[in-house]
Amino acid sequence: MINRIPLTISLVLGGFFVSAAQTAPVATPAVAARGRATAPPLTGRVADAATDEALPGANVIFTDLKQGAATGPDGSFSFANLPRGRFTMQVRSLGYNTVTQTVDTGSGQPLEIKLTAAATEIGQVVVTGVSQATQLRRSPVPTTVVDRTRLNQTSGSNIVDAIAHTPGVAQITTGAAISKPVVRGLGYNRVVTLNNGARQEGQQWGDEHGIEIDEFSIDRAEIIKGPGSLLYGSDAMAGVINFVAPDPVAEGRIIGTATANYQTNNHQQGYSLLNAGNLNGLNWLVRGTRKVAGNYQNRYDGRVYNSGFNEWDANGYVGVNKSWGYSHFTFSSFNQRVGLTEGARDPQTGRFLKDVPSGDSTVSVPVTDADLHGYGLAVPQQQINHLRIGTDNNFILGENGARLTLQVSYQQNLRREYGSALDPAETSLYFQLRTVDYALRYFLPEKNGWNLTLGSTGLHQQNRNLGVEFLIPAYRVNEGGVFGVAKKTIGALDISGGLRYDIRQISADRLSLDGNERPSTNPTAETKFPGFESNFHNYSGSLGLAYSLSERLTVKANLARGFRAPNIAELGSNGKHEGTIRYEIGNENLAAETSLQVDVGVSYASEHVSFSVDAFENSISNYIFTRRLLTASGADSLRDDTGAYKYEQGQARLYGGEVSLDFHPHPLDWLHFENAFSMVRARQLNVEADQRYLPFIPADRLQSELRANFRRQGKRLTNPYARLQMERTFAQNRFFSAFDTETATPGYTLFNAGVGTDVASASGRTLFSLFVTANNLFDVGYQSHLSRLKYADYNAANGRTGVFNQGRNVSVRLVVPLSFK
């Protein structure tokens, strides 16, 4: 017999929506005549479903309320200050499947939660990067969650490194420090990055501009694969990546965490300290992080000159959680200096070259051994300072279930590029980007089983040029959008759909330069940027469903329309872009990109086998790309002795998907054999043969991992694990060969391994956790197709072109939990 479970319909009017838990979560607090009534204390117990043994240390979270509790030694938990209503509650414990259910906080009845051992994860994970907390299993849009456990077990130089092993996700890299996420073949301004639900605004258009988020501040990453323009407006055509902070601390507790990480390849050191607490509803979390790395190495290049970086970060929040909701003040300060590897070589020896002063000019000389060691940085290099301050609010409006959320933030992104060996302090490029953005959502009371959410998002942005070189004009952006989300449960079917309307205005300033390349108002000065104003307006829509044929088998489908307004580089560039080694010319007549994507999927999860297939097709109109300019005779058109490229538009089609198959053989429930295959095919239509493939498309990838997880070994070792992973990246022979833009990339196979454990005291309290990971275990020399250093100079010493990716790297991470109250 087929087991029917409740179905949720979600109509996303301006935001794609992933339907929520088994019964739709609705905020329904009661309001007393004088103020808001608090629900009676909510109590419960968490135990093992098989043995009824209490599970201490389990996390009980009300995600939409940002309230949490940890179970005591007897498995009990309690909440004393929840609003009345029905809210989604999530219960998590390491080694067990997550349980998600809707709870009536005003019932006064104690809860008995039974957790089953995690032979497979059956999809009860909650996603927050949508309109409200939503059960992953019931999402019509393909979504992956990378939790803190996996992040600790997967070492990387930065946070994008850590999630790039996820099926359907890749990264464009410039050395060890700079990584940009690519979702199903699309990156840059086609992927929206969220910092704990709030949009992160840096210089996403740039090849060598990474993600300015402290990797230690992230508790989990939610990767939503598919157009997210409905909730987030322009730029989310490929998907959304939401980096989520740790869960709130239980009432009455003050905790801390000390984390240290060392990586052998580039001697990377990372240290992070956290303090968090919750006293009578006063919540806070404060973190400070320090990272430093030297030059990385591989078997073909040795140490790669000027590939190190250093970083200082601080972030957190302070606020109150009460029966009326919560209000938090958030802050984040990301500060990084990173070397930019150019890869120039000595033609005789193959050694890297560096520029040194010689009178009034510079000469290139081979680097010394001393230049390759230590933590020093040379020019060219970048300095990035990203400051964010904001407020995150959730107000319970009445006993009928209405709720209002408001996020407002101010961001300042300062990006300096230093490129002169004669004057290392001179800022060649200096962008000052300031952004004010907001997201307002109103959750209407549930009516006849329908849940409706209305909202608006927007931003005002201003970018100034403060350096001595000018690649893009100074500009301003104003945008706003309105959306709505509706959902309903009907049997075993979850239906979702919706509409959104956006307006974006981009105004670029005129700039003229004198004979010394300095700004001038003289009418005879040469025009660098003519100045322009572009206006874009568009709509987004979504319609999807998830149907549970049984508790084990689910099928899904989603149709979504997204859009992306051109960025300032595409509209207004006029200069030599050192990062891309080309002269770029914008096109102010570009239209907005629009996409129509179809997703279909099926997933099956039993106690010992899980299987899923997600396929997609994405058709993009007005796809923006760069075309190399030629002279009338067919030769390269040069500007500043560099090949000139201009932004143009065409039609593109992408299709592919991901397949996963995991085994957990009985009776060896501690053994996991997990496999995943991902592929993308991407073509430009109606063009010459050498232009038919889109650039920077990741190669097919097969991942297989054998992992052993244990509950306890002896009295002191808890949750030990060991893992061995094979990652086969196939040859990429579908590349954008026009104008010598890309070349084919051979395939390669990497092996990664790791071990780790929690170490407990005699009383059972965790003293520390240790994670040891080895990436590229056999020190394979390889180049990723998405590595920009692949196109550096020819190395006469070994007959190879470009710089190779990082060789063998062993990472040791120590996490020490602290408890102050």
C-alpha positions, 0 to 999 in steps of 0.5 A, a space after each residue: 500500500 502506498 503511504 500518503 503524506 500531506 501535500 503542500 502547494 506553493 505559488 511563488 508570486 515573485 519567489 520560487 518556493 520550496 514547500 515546507 514540512 509535513 504540515 505547512 509551518 504557520 506562525 500563529 501567536 496569540 495576542 493578549 489584550 495588553 501585549 502579546 501572550 507567551 505560549 506555556 513552556 514547551 518541554 520534551 525528550 529526545 531518544 533513540 528510536 530503537 533503544 529509547 536511550 536518551 540522546 544528550 546534546 541533540 539540537 532542537 531548533 525553531 528555524 523561523 523563530 531563531 530559537 534553539 535548545 540543547 537536550 540535557 543528560 536525560 534527553 530533555 529540553 524546554 523552551 520558556 519564551 515561544 510565541 503561540 502558534 504552529 511552527 516548524 521544529 527541527 531536531 538534529 543529533 550527529 549520527 541520526 536522521 534529522 526529524 522535522 515536524 510542525 509543533 503547536 507551541 500553545 498546546 502545553 503537551 510535552 513532546 516525545 521525539 524519536 530519532 533513527 540511526 542515520 543509515 541514510 538521510 531521508 530528506 528532512 533537512 530544513 532549508 532557509 534560503 527560501 521564503 521560510 524554513 522548508 523541508 528539503 525533501 519536499 522541494 521541487 527545486 534541486 537543493 543540496 545542504 552541506 552541513 558543518 560536519 561535512 565542512 569540517 571533513 572537507 578541507 579547502 583554502 576558502 569556503 567555495 573550495 569546501 562546497 565545490 565537491 557538491 554535485 552540480 557545483 564547480 569553481 572558477 579559480 585564480 590560485 588558492 585564495 580566489 574562487 567563484 562558485 559555478 552552478 550547473 555551468 553558470 557563474 559570476 553575476 548569474 549566481 546570487 550569494 547570501 550571507 545568512 539570508 542577506 544578499 552579498 554584494 561585492 564586485 561579482 563581475 570580476 574574474 579575480 574577485 572571490 567571495 568575501 565571507 569568513 569560512 569559519 563563520 559558516 555552519 552550513 551551505 544551502 545550494 539551490 540549483 535553478 533560477 532564484 530570480 523570483 525571491 532575489 531579483 536579477 542575477 539568480 539565474 543559475 541558483 542561490 548559495 546561502 551561507 548560514 551562521 550557527 544555530 542560536 544558543 539555548 536559553 541560559 547558556 554562554 558557550 565558545 569555540 576555538 578552532 585551529 587549522 594547519 595545511 601542509 601544502 602552502 603552510 596555511 594557518 587558520 585560527 578562529 574564536 567564537 563566543 555566543 550566549 542567550 540570557 533572558 532572550 538577549 542573544 549574541 554571537 561574536 567571532 574573530 578569525 585570522 588566516 595566512 598562507 604562503 605560496 602553494 606548490 605542485 609537482 610541475 611548478 614547484 612553489 607558485 610565486 605570489 600565490 599566498 594570502 592573509 586575512 583578518 575577519 570579525 562577524 556576529 550579531 546581538 539582539 533579543 528573542 521574545 514572544 513577539 519575535 526577534 530583532 538582531 543587529 548583524 555585522 561582518 568585516 572581511 579583510 584580505 590581501 592576496 597575491 595575484 599570480 601572473 605566471 610569467 617565466 624565464 624562457 631558459 630556466 622556466 623559473 617564475 619572473 618578478 618585476 624589480 625597479 631599474 632606474 625609472 622603469 622595471 625589469 623582469 628577473 627570475 625569482 629566488 628561492 627566498 621569494 618562494 618561501 615565507 608569507 610575504 606578498 609581492 605585486 600585483 596583489 589585491 586588498 579587499 575590505 568588505 564591511 556589512 552592518 544590518 538588522 534582521 527582524 521577525 515580528 509576530 503580528 497576531 494570533 491569526 498567524 500573521 508574521 512580518 520579516 525585515 532585513 536591511 543592510 549597508 555594505 561597503 566593498 573596497 577593492 584595491 589592486 596594486 601593480 607597480 613594482 616602482 611604487 608598490 603602494 600605488 593603487 592601480 585600480 581602486 573600487 569603492 562599492 557601497 550598497 543599501 539593500 532590503 528584503 521585506 516579507 509578510 506572511 499572511 494568516 493561513 486560510 483554508 489550507 493556503 499560506 500566502 507570502 507577499 514581499 519586496 526586495 531592492 537596493 541602492 548601489 554606488 561605485 566610485 573609481 579612486 585609483 589611477 586606472 579606469 576599467 569601468 565607469 563610476 555608476 549607480 544602481 537602483 532596483 526594486 521588485 515585488 513578489 508573492 508566495 502561496 502554498 497549500 497541502 493537498 494529499 501527497 502532492 506539493 505544487 509551487 509556482 509564482 510571479 515577480 516583477 522587477 525594475 533596475 536602473 543603471 546610470 554610468 558617469 561620463 569620464 574624460 582623461 587628459 594627456 597624463 591619463 588623469 580625469 579632466 573637464 577640458 572639452 578637448 580631453 579624450 573621452 574614456 566613458 561617454 556616460 549612459 543610463 540603462 533601464 531594465 524591467 522584467 518578470 519572473 515566474 515559477 511552477 513546480 511540484 513534488 509528489 510523494 508516491 510513498 515515504 521512500 519515493 518522491 518525484 519532482 518537476 519545476 518550470 522557472 523563468 529567470 532574468 539577469 540585467 547586464 552588469 556594469 562591466 558588460 555595459 561600460 568597460 573600456 580598459 585593459 583588464 589585467 585579470 583576464 589579460 585582454 582589453 574589454 569594451 562594453 556595450 550599453 545597448 545590451 538587453 537583459 538575459 532571460 532564461 527558461 529552465 525545466 527541472 525534473 527529478 526522482 529520489 528514492 530512500 530506503 534504510 540501506 539504499 538511496 538513489 536520486 536523479 535530477 535533470 535540467 534544461 536551461 534556454 537563455 535568450 540574450 546570453 551575454 558573452 565577449 567576442 574578440 574584435 578583428 581588423 578588416 584584414 582579419 588580424 587581432 584588433 589591439 588596444 594597449 598591445 592587448 587583444 580587444 574584446 567586446 560584449 555581445 549577445 546570442 542564444 544559449 542552451 544548457 542541459 545536464 544534471 546529477 545522479 547519486 547512488 548510495 549504499 549502506 549494506 546491512 548489517 554493516 550500517 556503519 559503512 557508507 558507499 556514496 557515488 555521484 555523477 554530474 554533467 553539463 552541456 552548454 552551447 551557443 546557438 546560430 554561431 560558427 563552429 569554434 564558438 558553439 560551446 560556452 566558456 568556463 563549462 565544468 567537465 563531467 565528474 564522477 565521485 565515489 566515497 567509502 566512509 565508515 562512521 561509528 558512534 563510540 569506540 571505548 569510553 573516550 572516542 565518540 563519532 569517529 570516522 574514516 573516509 576515502 574518496 575518488 574524484 574522476 574529472 573527465 577530459 573537457 573537449 567541448 570548449 570555446 576555441 574561438 579567438 584562442 579563448 580556451 583550450 581542451 583540458 585532459 582528464 585526471 583522477 584525484 584521491 582524498 582521504 580523511 579521519 577524525 573523532 570527538 574526544 570526550 571526558 569521563 563524564 561524556 562531555 566533548 573535550 575537542 574534535 580532531 579532523 585530518 584530511 589529505 587532498 590529492 593524496 598521490 600528488 597528481 599534477 593537473 589543471 582544472 578546466 576552470 582554472 584561470 592560471 591554466 593560460 599563463 606562460 609556457 614553461 620551457 623547463 618541462 614543456 607545459 603551458 600554464 600553472 597547475 593546481 595545488 598538489 598534495 595537501 594534508 589538513 589538520 583541524 582542531 575544534 575545542 568547544 567551551 562552556 562558560 554557563 
